């Protein structure tokens, strides 16, 4: 039986009276913002034989980018100067529990060992108010599944984007998204603390206007560059710390 977090229960109770308004706000935003296409749902950038895998939600799908070169995968490929082949699977709107089933056939087709794996997930679990304990189980299952398939040297678990700062959202939505995000991030931190090969960094980015695409939710080309550079620096520090030299 799933353990009930009393703090999250209080959060849910406080949310109930506002749900109709929040649903109305979400629908209004959906109608008023431009629908940006995914650029890199399934993308392979050929480098050397050793591979990196990127998997996750709209950031991995490249929503908001102008070309594959400027997606997360494109920037990662450039930062590593083609040292690795980058395989990229992303889906806009996907949650942690849905990734393995959705990409099952794709993952089975690419069953080779990976140098490292990037996981970008959690924003949609914020938007859809996933219970933190359910999120933790889904995330653990995802990490375990990817480890069994690919035996990576490291897994980079990206922090949940600061959804409470997205310009498209109203002030009241931002308040509840911030609280939901905090619950989910706490689960991420607990999971990462138990795994020696898991890299988790609290995100630190300057979210200037140019960071966002025209929908004011997804990253722009510049936003993807900054996210990739932040992740790359964190991985380099991890690898250096693990090196016997």
Beta strands, then each sheet from edge to edge (+ up, - down):
strand 1: 42-45
strand 2: 51-56
strand 3: 85-90
strand 4: 114-120
strand 5: 154-157
strand 6: 198-200
sheet 1: 1+ 3- 2- 4- 5- 6-
end
